[in-house]
Amino acid sequence: MTVLVTGGTGPVGRAVIQRLLDSGVRPRVVTRRPHRALEYFDSRVTAFEWHPRTQGLPAPAVDGIERIIHLMGEPLLGPVSRTRRARIQSSRSDGTHLIAEVLRRPVHLIVASSALVYGLGSGPPVSETSAVRPPRDKLARALIACEEATEAVRTSGSVVTIVRLGHLIGAGEGSLVDALARLHRRSLTWRDAPADAVVPAIDAEDAAALIAHLALSPPVSGPVHAVAPTPLASADLKQEFQKASGRKRFAALPRLALKPQLGALADSLYNRQQIVPQRALDSGYAFRHPDPIDSIRAALRPAAAAETAAAGRLALLASLLKPSRG
Protein backbone atom coordinates (compact mmCIF):
# COMPACT_ATOMS: atom_id res chain seq x y z
CA MET A 1 0.00 0.00 0.00
CA THR A 2 1.29 3.46 -0.92
CA VAL A 3 0.29 6.30 1.44
CA LEU A 4 0.98 10.03 1.20
CA VAL A 5 0.70 12.27 4.28
CA THR A 6 0.48 16.07 4.02
CA GLY A 7 1.43 18.12 7.06
CA GLY A 8 3.36 15.20 8.51
CA THR A 9 5.62 17.23 10.81
CA GLY A 10 2.85 18.42 13.17
CA PRO A 11 2.08 16.48 16.39
CA VAL A 12 -0.82 14.50 14.88
CA GLY A 13 1.00 13.97 11.58
CA ARG A 14 4.09 12.57 13.29
CA ALA A 15 1.98 10.19 15.36
CA VAL A 16 0.04 9.04 12.27
CA ILE A 17 3.28 8.40 10.36
CA GLN A 18 4.70 6.40 13.25
CA ARG A 19 1.61 4.18 13.29
CA LEU A 20 1.87 3.65 9.55
CA LEU A 21 5.53 2.67 9.95
CA ASP A 22 4.61 0.29 12.77
CA SER A 23 2.12 -1.32 10.36
CA GLY A 24 4.81 -1.92 7.74
CA VAL A 25 3.90 1.03 5.50
CA ARG A 26 6.67 3.39 4.35
CA PRO A 27 4.75 6.62 3.71
CA ARG A 28 5.60 9.60 1.58
CA VAL A 29 5.40 12.98 3.30
CA VAL A 30 4.81 16.41 1.81
CA THR A 31 5.54 19.29 4.15
CA ARG A 32 6.85 22.84 4.18
CA ARG A 33 9.84 21.54 6.17
CA PRO A 34 11.01 18.21 4.67
CA HIS A 35 14.20 18.31 6.76
CA ARG A 36 11.99 18.01 9.85
CA ALA A 37 10.37 14.85 8.51
CA LEU A 38 13.82 13.36 7.88
CA GLU A 39 14.97 14.38 11.36
CA TYR A 40 12.00 12.55 12.89
CA PHE A 41 11.94 9.48 10.66
CA ASP A 42 15.23 9.46 8.67
CA SER A 43 15.17 7.19 5.61
CA ARG A 44 11.97 5.43 6.68
CA VAL A 45 9.95 8.10 4.83
CA THR A 46 10.29 9.83 1.48
CA ALA A 47 9.89 13.57 1.98
CA PHE A 48 8.84 16.26 -0.52
CA GLU A 49 8.74 20.02 -0.01
CA TRP A 50 5.38 21.70 -0.67
CA HIS A 51 4.20 25.28 -0.20
CA PRO A 52 0.51 25.22 -1.21
CA ARG A 53 0.20 29.00 -1.38
CA THR A 54 2.81 29.30 -4.09
CA GLN A 55 3.14 25.95 -5.88
CA GLY A 56 1.28 22.86 -6.98
CA LEU A 57 1.70 19.49 -5.32
CA PRO A 58 4.86 17.78 -6.67
CA ALA A 59 3.71 15.16 -9.18
CA PRO A 60 6.28 12.52 -8.05
CA ALA A 61 4.74 12.64 -4.58
CA VAL A 62 1.42 11.24 -5.85
CA ASP A 63 2.75 8.87 -8.50
CA GLY A 64 1.18 5.46 -7.82
CA ILE A 65 -0.40 6.65 -4.55
CA GLU A 66 -3.46 4.75 -3.26
CA ARG A 67 -4.20 6.65 -0.03
CA ILE A 68 -3.70 10.32 0.86
CA ILE A 69 -3.98 11.62 4.43
CA HIS A 70 -4.43 15.40 4.19
CA LEU A 71 -3.59 17.02 7.53
CA MET A 72 -2.04 20.29 6.38
CA GLY A 73 -3.88 23.41 7.50
CA GLU A 74 -3.94 26.42 9.81
CA PRO A 75 -4.45 25.48 13.52
CA LEU A 76 -7.95 26.10 14.86
CA LEU A 77 -7.37 26.87 18.55
CA GLY A 78 -7.09 30.46 19.66
CA PRO A 79 -8.86 33.72 18.82
CA VAL A 80 -10.35 33.80 15.32
CA SER A 81 -10.36 37.14 13.49
CA ARG A 82 -11.82 37.63 10.02
CA THR A 83 -8.30 37.43 8.54
CA ARG A 84 -7.43 34.26 10.44
CA ARG A 85 -10.76 32.64 9.54
CA ALA A 86 -10.01 33.28 5.87
CA ARG A 87 -6.53 31.79 6.35
CA ILE A 88 -8.00 28.69 8.02
CA GLN A 89 -10.35 28.17 5.08
CA SER A 90 -7.83 28.82 2.32
CA SER A 91 -5.11 26.70 3.94
CA ARG A 92 -7.42 23.69 3.78
CA SER A 93 -9.50 24.27 0.65
CA ASP A 94 -6.57 25.34 -1.53
CA GLY A 95 -4.58 22.27 -0.56
CA THR A 96 -7.50 19.98 -1.39
CA HIS A 97 -7.94 21.59 -4.82
CA LEU A 98 -4.22 21.23 -5.55
CA ILE A 99 -4.39 17.54 -4.64
CA ALA A 100 -7.32 17.11 -7.04
CA GLU A 101 -5.36 18.76 -9.87
CA VAL A 102 -2.55 16.18 -9.87
CA LEU A 103 -4.62 13.02 -9.41
CA ARG A 104 -4.65 10.78 -12.46
CA ARG A 105 -6.66 7.92 -10.96
CA PRO A 106 -9.05 7.35 -8.05
CA VAL A 107 -7.57 7.32 -4.54
CA HIS A 108 -8.83 7.17 -0.97
CA LEU A 109 -8.49 10.70 0.44
CA ILE A 110 -8.68 11.17 4.21
CA VAL A 111 -9.12 14.84 5.14
CA ALA A 112 -8.76 16.31 8.63
CA SER A 113 -11.74 18.52 9.48
CA SER A 114 -13.20 19.46 12.86
CA ALA A 115 -16.22 18.76 15.05
CA LEU A 116 -16.50 22.55 15.18
CA VAL A 117 -18.51 22.31 11.93
CA TYR A 118 -21.56 21.84 14.17
CA GLY A 119 -21.08 25.14 15.97
CA LEU A 120 -22.71 25.73 19.35
CA GLY A 121 -25.53 23.15 19.47
CA SER A 122 -28.21 21.62 21.67
CA GLY A 123 -30.59 18.72 21.33
CA PRO A 124 -30.26 14.95 20.83
CA PRO A 125 -26.89 13.31 20.11
CA VAL A 126 -25.48 13.75 16.60
CA SER A 127 -24.07 10.85 14.58
CA GLU A 128 -22.55 11.07 11.12
CA THR A 129 -25.92 10.37 9.50
CA SER A 130 -27.95 12.87 11.55
CA ALA A 131 -29.63 15.79 9.82
CA VAL A 132 -27.93 18.90 11.17
CA ARG A 133 -29.14 22.45 10.75
CA PRO A 134 -26.67 24.85 9.08
CA PRO A 135 -24.64 26.59 11.79
CA ARG A 136 -24.70 30.36 12.29
CA ASP A 137 -21.11 30.40 13.52
CA LYS A 138 -18.76 31.89 10.90
CA LEU A 139 -15.90 29.50 11.68
CA ALA A 140 -18.25 26.51 11.34
CA ARG A 141 -19.40 27.77 7.95
CA ALA A 142 -15.77 28.20 6.87
CA LEU A 143 -15.00 24.61 7.90
CA ILE A 144 -18.03 23.34 5.98
CA ALA A 145 -16.69 25.16 2.91
CA CYS A 146 -13.38 23.33 3.42
CA GLU A 147 -15.22 20.01 3.45
CA GLU A 148 -17.15 20.95 0.30
CA ALA A 149 -13.82 21.49 -1.47
CA THR A 150 -13.33 17.70 -1.41
CA GLU A 151 -16.00 17.44 -4.13
CA ALA A 152 -13.20 18.21 -6.61
CA VAL A 153 -11.59 14.91 -5.59
CA ARG A 154 -14.83 12.91 -5.57
CA THR A 155 -15.51 13.76 -9.21
CA SER A 156 -12.49 11.64 -10.16
CA GLY A 157 -14.17 8.58 -8.62
CA SER A 158 -12.13 8.80 -5.42
CA VAL A 159 -13.50 7.94 -1.97
CA VAL A 160 -13.27 10.79 0.55
CA THR A 161 -13.28 10.32 4.33
CA ILE A 162 -13.74 13.53 6.32
CA VAL A 163 -12.41 13.14 9.86
CA ARG A 164 -14.19 15.60 12.15
CA LEU A 165 -11.73 15.86 15.02
CA GLY A 166 -12.74 16.86 18.51
CA HIS A 167 -10.44 19.03 20.63
CA LEU A 168 -7.18 17.16 21.15
CA ILE A 169 -6.29 16.14 24.69
CA GLY A 170 -2.57 16.05 25.32
CA ALA A 171 0.15 17.96 27.09
CA GLY A 172 1.58 19.58 23.97
CA GLU A 173 1.16 23.07 22.55
CA GLY A 174 -2.11 23.58 20.69
CA SER A 175 -4.05 21.04 22.74
CA LEU A 176 -7.20 21.66 24.76
CA VAL A 177 -5.19 21.16 27.95
CA ASP A 178 -2.55 23.69 26.91
CA ALA A 179 -5.18 26.34 26.08
CA LEU A 180 -7.13 25.93 29.33
CA ALA A 181 -3.98 25.64 31.46
CA ARG A 182 -2.82 29.04 30.20
CA LEU A 183 -6.20 30.44 31.21
CA HIS A 184 -6.04 28.97 34.71
CA ARG A 185 -2.47 30.15 35.29
CA ARG A 186 -3.92 33.65 35.16
CA SER A 187 -6.53 32.65 37.79
CA LEU A 188 -9.27 32.69 35.17
CA THR A 189 -11.91 30.07 34.45
CA TRP A 190 -15.27 29.89 32.72
CA ARG A 191 -18.67 30.63 34.18
CA ASP A 192 -20.59 27.44 34.97
CA ALA A 193 -22.09 25.89 31.85
CA PRO A 194 -25.48 24.11 31.76
CA ALA A 195 -25.44 20.71 33.48
CA ASP A 196 -25.73 18.91 30.13
CA ALA A 197 -22.88 20.82 28.43
CA VAL A 198 -20.36 18.44 26.80
CA VAL A 199 -17.08 19.23 25.04
CA PRO A 200 -16.24 17.28 21.84
CA ALA A 201 -12.78 15.91 22.64
CA ILE A 202 -10.43 13.03 21.90
CA ASP A 203 -7.11 11.85 23.30
CA ALA A 204 -4.32 12.81 20.88
CA GLU A 205 -3.18 9.18 20.77
CA ASP A 206 -6.64 8.05 19.67
CA ALA A 207 -6.86 10.82 17.06
CA ALA A 208 -3.68 9.63 15.35
CA ALA A 209 -4.50 5.94 15.76
CA LEU A 210 -8.00 6.40 14.30
CA ILE A 211 -6.67 8.27 11.25
CA ALA A 212 -4.10 5.52 10.63
CA HIS A 213 -6.82 2.89 11.13
CA LEU A 214 -9.01 4.57 8.51
CA ALA A 215 -6.08 4.67 6.07
CA LEU A 216 -5.34 0.97 6.51
CA SER A 217 -8.97 -0.24 6.44
CA PRO A 218 -11.56 -0.50 3.64
CA PRO A 219 -12.47 3.10 2.66
CA VAL A 220 -15.30 4.79 4.55
CA SER A 221 -17.08 7.47 2.51
CA GLY A 222 -18.28 10.66 4.19
CA PRO A 223 -17.74 12.10 7.67
CA VAL A 224 -16.26 10.19 10.61
CA HIS A 225 -16.45 11.68 14.10
CA ALA A 226 -13.09 11.52 15.83
CA VAL A 227 -14.36 12.11 19.36
CA ALA A 228 -14.25 9.92 22.46
CA PRO A 229 -17.35 7.73 22.88
CA THR A 230 -17.86 8.90 26.48
CA PRO A 231 -18.95 12.56 26.60
CA LEU A 232 -16.69 15.03 28.39
CA ALA A 233 -18.84 17.13 30.74
CA SER A 234 -17.84 20.78 30.88
CA ALA A 235 -18.43 20.77 34.65
CA ASP A 236 -16.05 17.82 35.16
CA LEU A 237 -13.44 19.48 32.97
CA LYS A 238 -13.62 22.67 35.03
CA GLN A 239 -13.33 20.75 38.29
CA GLU A 240 -10.20 18.88 37.13
CA PHE A 241 -8.44 22.08 36.11
CA GLN A 242 -9.25 23.79 39.39
CA LYS A 243 -7.99 20.80 41.39
CA ALA A 244 -4.77 20.65 39.35
CA SER A 245 -4.08 24.36 39.80
CA GLY A 246 -4.27 24.15 43.59
CA ARG A 247 -5.79 27.62 43.76
CA LYS A 248 -9.01 28.50 45.52
CA ARG A 249 -10.03 31.70 43.77
CA PHE A 250 -10.74 32.19 40.08
CA ALA A 251 -12.45 34.91 38.09
CA ALA A 252 -15.21 33.15 36.14
CA LEU A 253 -15.64 34.69 32.69
CA PRO A 254 -18.84 34.42 30.61
CA ARG A 255 -18.65 32.78 27.19
CA LEU A 256 -18.39 36.00 25.20
CA ALA A 257 -15.52 37.23 27.39
CA LEU A 258 -13.73 33.92 26.86
CA LYS A 259 -13.87 34.18 23.05
CA PRO A 260 -10.88 36.54 22.77
CA GLN A 261 -8.91 34.12 24.97
CA LEU A 262 -9.97 30.75 23.58
CA GLY A 263 -11.70 31.34 20.25
CA ALA A 264 -14.04 28.50 19.26
CA LEU A 265 -13.10 26.49 22.37
CA ALA A 266 -15.16 29.00 24.39
CA ASP A 267 -18.30 27.86 22.55
CA SER A 268 -17.40 24.20 23.03
CA LEU A 269 -17.43 24.64 26.80
CA TYR A 270 -21.14 25.51 26.54
CA ASN A 271 -22.07 23.02 23.82
CA ARG A 272 -25.14 20.95 24.73
CA GLN A 273 -25.11 18.42 21.88
CA GLN A 274 -23.13 15.20 22.16
CA ILE A 275 -21.26 14.13 19.03
CA VAL A 276 -21.20 10.33 18.68
CA PRO A 277 -18.34 8.48 16.89
CA GLN A 278 -20.66 5.86 15.39
CA ARG A 279 -18.73 5.24 12.16
CA ALA A 280 -15.41 4.93 13.97
CA LEU A 281 -16.92 2.22 16.18
CA ASP A 282 -18.63 0.54 13.21
CA SER A 283 -15.29 0.45 11.34
CA GLY A 284 -13.86 -1.71 14.12
CA TYR A 285 -11.76 0.95 15.80
CA ALA A 286 -11.26 0.28 19.53
CA PHE A 287 -10.65 3.49 21.46
CA ARG A 288 -7.60 3.34 23.72
CA HIS A 289 -8.98 6.19 25.84
CA PRO A 290 -12.78 5.95 25.67
CA ASP A 291 -13.34 8.28 28.67
CA PRO A 292 -11.69 11.66 28.02
CA ILE A 293 -11.72 12.70 31.68
CA ASP A 294 -9.02 10.06 32.30
CA SER A 295 -6.91 11.64 29.55
CA ILE A 296 -7.46 15.09 31.08
CA ARG A 297 -6.23 13.86 34.47
CA ALA A 298 -3.17 12.22 32.93
CA ALA A 299 -2.30 15.39 30.98
CA LEU A 300 -2.77 17.57 34.07
CA ARG A 301 -0.67 15.38 36.37
CA PRO A 302 2.68 17.08 35.59
CA ALA A 303 1.10 20.53 35.98
CA ALA A 304 -0.44 19.57 39.32
CA ALA A 305 2.92 18.23 40.54
CA ALA A 306 4.62 21.47 39.49
CA GLU A 307 1.98 23.55 41.32
CA THR A 308 2.44 21.47 44.48
CA ALA A 309 6.23 21.82 44.30
CA ALA A 310 5.95 25.59 43.77
CA ALA A 311 3.57 25.92 46.74
CA GLY A 312 6.00 23.94 48.87
CA ARG A 313 8.90 26.20 47.92
CA LEU A 314 6.85 29.30 48.74
CA ALA A 315 5.87 27.86 52.12
CA LEU A 316 9.50 27.04 52.90
CA LEU A 317 10.62 30.53 51.87
CA ALA A 318 7.90 32.10 54.01
CA SER A 319 9.00 30.06 57.04
CA LEU A 320 12.64 31.09 56.54
CA LEU A 321 11.74 34.75 56.27
CA LYS A 322 9.40 34.69 59.26
CA PRO A 323 10.92 36.64 62.19
CA SER A 324 11.94 34.43 65.08
CA ARG A 325 10.74 35.17 68.61
CA GLY A 326 12.78 35.16 71.72
N, C-alpha and C positions, 0 to 999 in steps of 0.2 A: 504494500500500500504506500502511495506517495502522498505526503501531507505537507501543505504550505501553511505557515503561521505568520500573520502580520502583527506587528507590535509585540514581538516576542521577548523584548528586554524589560517589560514592565513586570511587576510582581506576579500577576495572574499568568501572563504569557510565559514567564520562566517556569512556573509550576506546571503549566500545561505541557510545555516541551519536555520537562523532566519525566512526566508520566508517559508521554509518547515514547521516549527513549527506553523507559523501563518496560514498555510493551514490545520492544524490538523494532520500533519505527524510527528511522533516521530522518527527521523533518528538515525541510528548507525553511529559512526564516528571512523575511524582509522587514527591515527596520531602518530608522534614520541613523542608527549607530551600530553598524555591523560588527565593529570591533568589540562592542559590549557582548554581543551574542557569542563571539569566539572566546572572550574571556570567561564567560560562564560555562560554555559547553565544548570548547576547543573544536577538534575535528569531527565531533559527533554530529554536528549540524553543518549545513551549507548555507552561508549567509549572503544576502544581497542588500545593497543600499537602496532605499526608496524614500523620496520626499514627495508625497502626493500633491502638495500645493504647486510644485514646479515641474513634475515629470510623470510620465506614465509608468505603470508597473513593468519592470524588466521582463521581457518575454521569456528568457531562459528560466526565470523563477517558476513559471507556470507550465513549462513544457512537460507533458505527460502527467500532470497533477490530477489526482482523483478527489482529494478533499482539501478545502481551504478553510482555515480558522481565522476569521477576520476580527482582531482585537484592537487594532489601531484606532485611536480617537482621543479627543480632549477629555480629561477627567471631569466627572460630574459633581463631585463634592465641593462645597464652598459657595460663596455668594455668586449669583448669576445675573450679570448685567445684560443689556440688550446685545452688546458687542460679544460678550462671552457666549451667550446663547447661540448667536449666529456662528461662532467658531466651533461650538459643540456640534451643531448640525452639519456644517460644511466638512469638518474633519472626518465625519462618518459617511455622509452621503457621497462626497467626492471620491473617497477611497473605494466605495462599493461600485460606483460607475466606472472607475478606472480598471477595477478587476473585470467587470463585464466586457470592457473593450478588448481585452487580450485573450479572452476565452475562445477556444476553437472547438470545444466539445463540452458536453454536459459534465458538471462536477457536483459534488455535495458541498455547499457553502454554509458554514456555521458563522453567524454574525452575532457579536456581543451587543445586546441592547440593554434595557433597564426596566425594572418593575415600576420605575417612575412614570412610565407611559400611562398609568392609570390615574395619576394625579392624586389629589386628596379625596378619598372615597368613603362611602358608608354603605351598609347593606349586607346581603348574604355573601358568603365566600365566592371568590372568582377563580375559576379554572381556565385553562387555555381555550376552552370551547364556549365559555360564557359570553353572552351578549353584553357589551360594555358601552355605556354612553360616552360620547366624545368628551374628553376632558376640557375644562376651561383654562387650566394651567398652561402658560406659554411654553415652558420647558417640556411638558408632556407632549404638546403638539409638535414641537421640534423633533422630539425623539420618534414620534409616529412617522414624521416625514422621512427620518433616517431609515426606518423600517420599510417604508414604501419604495425607497430607492433600490431595494433588492429585487424589485420587479424586473429591472433591466437584466438581472442574472436569470430569473425564472424563464424569460422568453427564449432562452437558449436550450430549454429542456432540463435545466439544472434543478436540483432539490435544494431548498433553502430552509435552514433551521435558524430561528431567531431566539437567542437565549436572553430572556429577560431577567437580568441579575438583580437580586436584592442587594441591600447595603452589605459590603464585605466586613466580616468580623475578623480582625487580626490585630497584631500589635504594631504593624507597619504604618508608614505615612500614607495618608489617603483613605484609611479605613474608618469605619463608623466609630471605633474605639478611639482612634487618634483625634478625630474631630470633637467628640464629646469630652475627652480628657482635657483638651485645651480649654474648653468652656469651663469645666469644673476647676481647673487650676486658677481661674480668675474668680472663684467663688460664685459662679453663675450656674443656674440650672434652668429647667423649663417648668412653666406653670403646669400643675397637674392636668393630665389629659383625661378624657372620658374613660370610664372603667373598661370599656371594650376596645380601646385604642391598641392597635398592633402594628409593629414596625416590620416591613418586609426585609428580611436579613438572611444571610447565609455565611457559614464559616468559610474563610478564604480557601481552606484545603478542599472543602466540598465543591466550591465554585470551579476550581481548576480540575478536580477529578471528574466532575460531571461533564465539563466541556470535552475533556479527553475521551470520556465514555461515549459521548454522542458522536465523536469523530471516528471511533473504532467500531461502532455498532451500525446496524442497518439504518439508513437515513430516515429521520423523522422530519416531516414537512410541517412548517408553520411554527408558532411560538412554543417555547418550553420555559416554564417558570423555574428559575434557579433560585429558589428560596427554601429555607428549612421547613420540613413538614409540620413542626410544632410552632405555633405562632409565638412571637416575641412580644410580650405585653409591655407597653410603654412604661407603665407603673413599676414593673419589675426591673426594667432597664435603669430607670431613675434611681431606684433603691440601691442597686449594685454599685452605681457610680458614687453615690453618696457614702456608702460603706467603705469603698476603696479609698476615697479621698481622706477619710478620717476627720473631716471638718463637720461642725454642727450647724453653721449658718451659711445659707446660700441666698442670693437674690434670684427669685423665680421670675423669669421673663415670659411674657405672653408670646404666642406663635409669631405674630408680625414683628415683634422686636428681635426674635431669634433669626429671622430670615437673613439680615445682613451678616450674621455670624456663621450660620450653617447652610444657607441656601435651601435647596429642596429637602434636605434632611429635617428641617424644621417642620415641614408639612407631614413628613413620615411619622413624626412623633405623635401626631394627632390623627393619623389615619385609622379609620374604623372599619376597614374592609380587608379581611384576610385573603391573601393570595396563595392558592394551593398548587403545589408542584405535581399535578396529576400525571402529566406526560413523562416527567422524569421517573416517577415511580413505575409507571406502566412500561417504560423502556428497560426496566430491570436494574436501574441504578439504586444502590443501597447507600443511604446517607451515613457518613462516618460520624456526623455530629447532628443528629436529628433535632435536638433541643438547643436552640441558640443561646439560651441563658447560661448553659454550661460553657460555651465558647466565650461568652462575655466574661465570666468569672476567671477563666484561664488567661485571657488576654489582660485582665486587670490585675492579676496576681503580682507581677513585677512592680506595677505602679503602687499598689497597696503596701508592698514591702518597703519601697523607697520612702513613702509617706511616713511609715512607722519608724524607719531609721532616722529620718529627718526630725520627727517629733522627739525621739530619744536624745538626739544631739542637742536640740534646743533645751530640753529639760535639764540635761547635764550642764550645759553652759549657764543656765539660770541658777542652778544650785552652786556653781563655782563662783558666780558673781554676787551671790546673796551675802550681805554683810554678816559676819559672825558676831555672836553675843558673848559677852563675858571677857 
